[in-house]
Amino acid sequence: MGYADTLFDLTDRVVLVTGGSRGLGREIAMGAAQCGADVIIASRNLESCVVTAEEIAATTGRHAFPYQVHVGRWDQLDGLVDAAYQEFGRVDVLVNNAGMSPLYESLSTVTEKLFDAVVNLNLKGPFRLSALVGERMVAAGGGAIVNVSSSGSLRPDQHMLPYAAAKAGLNTLTEGLAKAFGPTVRVNTLMAGPFLTDVSKAWDMAGDPFGHLALQRAGNPAEIVGAALFLMSDAASFTTGSTLRADGGLP
């Protein structure tokens, strides 16, 4: 192996990715497997998890374990963690990627149910899952947690306020968890800008929506992988409590 291959090597590590069946989560899980990791693909849609797991296994030869879970429902997370440890005996990397930002007509039409659902999935679930897995990582002597946030947490607009607020809370969790689980477990934020995943089909593409970015375009999903691998691997051995922005140059 060359120097870079060794630095980013994840051979025989176990990586749990929530929202791992599609979008950025799928790309992160595939990238981890291509670097030698076994992966747990967790999302609400079991069929989608199975399809993605089979594709990753066929492509990389690694063990990919599908698991159906709603990350926004606290009482389902113990089952996910127990299943992961029963299947693999450990989790070396947790990627809190599952999230959603539903559309709404105006701020006054945001219902309590919508608001709670957004906060539950984007903030409450990652807190609980990080607590469950992080404490086991500490007991095992090490690990890494990656919280996938959004540039909207820094530059919110009226069309995504519940989501932006939840992701801002996730940013705060990163710093607190890094202190709680240090020195053996690293916790970092991967702050994603606009990426052309399935959700982008609902965006208003009129005019020049990405002209304010330094790169003047949205990212392709595979472009998240390099940043994710850095935070998951020993390449980031002295990086914790930090925010890595992959946002195309947000001003």
LINURFEN-V914499 format. One record per pair of residues at least 4 apart in sequence whose ideal C-beta (glycine too) atoms are under 6 Angstrom apart, sorted by the first residue. I is the first residue (numbers start at 1). J is the second residue. Records with the same first field share a line. If there is no record, write none. Layout:
# LINURFEN-V914499
I: J + J
This chain:
# LINURFEN-V914499
1: 5 + 6
7: 235
8: 35 + 229 + 233 + 235
9: 36
10: 32 + 35 + 36 + 37 + 233
11: 36
13: 37 + 92
14: 38 + 88 + 90 + 91 + 92
15: 32 + 37 + 39 + 93
16: 40 + 84 + 91 + 94
17: 25 + 28 + 29 + 95 + 97
18: 42 + 71 + 96 + 97 + 98
19: 25 + 43 + 97 + 98
20: 25 + 29 + 41 + 42
21: 41 + 43 + 48 + 49 + 52
22: 26
23: 197
24: 221 + 224
25: 97
26: 52
27: 221 + 222 + 224 + 225
28: 95 + 228
29: 39 + 41
30: 56
31: 225 + 229
32: 37 + 39
33: 37 + 39 + 56 + 60 + 62
34: 60
38: 62 + 63
39: 64
40: 65 + 84
41: 49 + 52 + 53 + 66
42: 67 + 69 + 80
43: 49
44: 70
46: 68
49: 66
50: 66
53: 64 + 66
56: 60 + 64
57: 64
65: 87
67: 80 + 83
69: 76 + 80
70: 76
71: 98 + 121 + 125
72: 120 + 121 + 125
74: 128
77: 128 + 129
81: 132 + 133
84: 91
90: 140
91: 133
92: 143
93: 144 + 232
94: 133 + 145
95: 146
96: 126 + 147
97: 148
99: 122
100: 121
101: 160 + 163
104: 109 + 110
105: 109
110: 114 + 115
115: 162
116: 120
118: 122 + 162 + 163 + 166
119: 123 + 166
120: 124
121: 125
122: 166 + 167
123: 166 + 169 + 170
125: 129
126: 130 + 170
127: 173
130: 134 + 145 + 177
134: 181 + 185
137: 143 + 185
138: 181 + 184 + 185
141: 184
142: 184
143: 185
144: 186 + 232
145: 187
146: 188 + 190 + 231
147: 170 + 174 + 189
148: 190
149: 153 + 167 + 170 + 171 + 189 + 191
150: 167 + 192
151: 155 + 191 + 193 + 247 + 250
152: 156 + 160 + 164
153: 164 + 167 + 168 + 171
156: 161 + 164
160: 164
171: 189
173: 177
174: 187 + 189
175: 241
177: 181 + 187
178: 182 + 187 + 240 + 241
181: 185
186: 240
187: 240
188: 231 + 242
189: 243
190: 227 + 228 + 231 + 244
191: 243 + 245
192: 246
193: 247 + 248 + 250
194: 218
195: 219 + 221
196: 200 + 218 + 220
197: 221
205: 209
210: 216 + 217 + 218
211: 216
212: 251
213: 248 + 249
214: 249
215: 248 + 249
219: 223
224: 228 + 246
227: 244 + 246
229: 233
230: 235 + 236
231: 236
